[in-house]
Amino acid sequence: MAIVVNLDVMMARRKISLGELANRIGITQANLSILKTGKAKAIRFSTLNAICTVLECQPADILEFRPEE
């Protein structure tokens, strides 16, 4: 897929665990893990907004477009 999820990078930079982030944004650890590993097919804007608020980042810090060759 051409969209790469860099959530793990931002979590490491902010020194926040999967469990803590999940609790702070109000979703399950399982759903956050699916997003973090790039297995999610979609993300709600409300979830992306919550993640960016907690991690103090921009959506582009988490989602990256890499054209497939």
Backbone torsions as a table, in degrees:
resi	resn	phi	psi	omega
1	MET	NA	147.3	-175.5
2	ALA	-82.1	-11.7	177.6
3	ILE	-97.5	124.1	-179.7
4	VAL	-109.4	133.3	179.7
5	VAL	-98.1	120.3	-179.3
6	ASN	-107.0	31.0	-177.8
7	LEU	-61.6	-38.5	179.9
8	ASP	-62.1	-35.2	178.2
9	VAL	-65.0	-46.7	-179.3
10	MET	-67.5	-36.3	177.8
11	MET	-64.4	-40.8	178.5
12	ALA	-65.6	-42.0	179.0
13	ARG	-62.4	-35.8	-178.1
14	ARG	-92.2	-2.2	178.9
15	LYS	54.1	53.9	179.6
16	ILE	-126.2	137.9	-178.5
17	SER	-84.3	164.8	178.4
18	LEU	-60.0	-45.2	-178.8
19	GLY	-63.5	-43.0	179.9
20	GLU	-65.7	-43.9	179.2
21	LEU	-63.7	-43.5	179.2
22	ALA	-58.8	-45.3	179.0
23	ASN	-62.9	-42.3	-176.2
24	ARG	-71.4	-27.6	179.4
25	ILE	-100.0	-7.7	173.7
26	GLY	81.5	32.6	172.8
27	ILE	-127.4	166.4	-178.5
28	THR	-73.6	155.5	176.2
29	GLN	-62.1	-35.7	-179.6
30	ALA	-62.5	-45.5	179.8
31	ASN	-67.0	-38.9	177.8
32	LEU	-66.2	-36.9	177.9
33	SER	-63.6	-40.2	177.6
34	ILE	-61.0	-42.2	177.8
35	LEU	-66.5	-46.0	-176.5
36	LYS	-61.2	-37.0	-178.1
37	THR	-84.3	-0.5	177.8
38	GLY	80.3	13.8	-178.7
39	LYS	-89.6	-8.6	-179.5
40	ALA	-72.1	143.8	177.7
41	LYS	-91.3	-18.1	-177.9
42	ALA	-158.5	164.7	174.0
43	ILE	-141.4	136.0	177.1
44	ARG	-74.9	145.1	177.5
45	PHE	-61.2	-34.0	179.6
46	SER	-64.8	-37.4	177.2
47	THR	-69.5	-44.3	177.9
48	LEU	-61.7	-40.7	177.5
49	ASN	-61.4	-44.6	-179.6
50	ALA	-64.5	-42.5	178.9
51	ILE	-62.1	-47.1	-179.2
52	CYS	-64.4	-35.6	178.2
53	THR	-64.6	-49.2	-177.5
54	VAL	-67.6	-42.7	-177.3
55	LEU	-84.9	-4.7	-178.3
56	GLU	51.2	59.1	-178.3
57	CYS	-142.3	179.1	177.1
58	GLN	-102.4	155.1	177.0
59	PRO	-53.3	-35.1	179.6
60	ALA	-67.4	-18.0	174.8
61	ASP	-73.5	-21.6	-176.1
62	ILE	-104.1	-40.2	-176.8
63	LEU	-111.8	133.2	-177.9
64	GLU	-133.0	139.9	176.8
65	PHE	-99.2	122.0	175.0
66	ARG	-124.3	108.8	-178.9
67	PRO	-56.4	137.9	177.5
68	GLU	-79.8	139.5	-178.7
69	GLU	-101.1	NA	NA
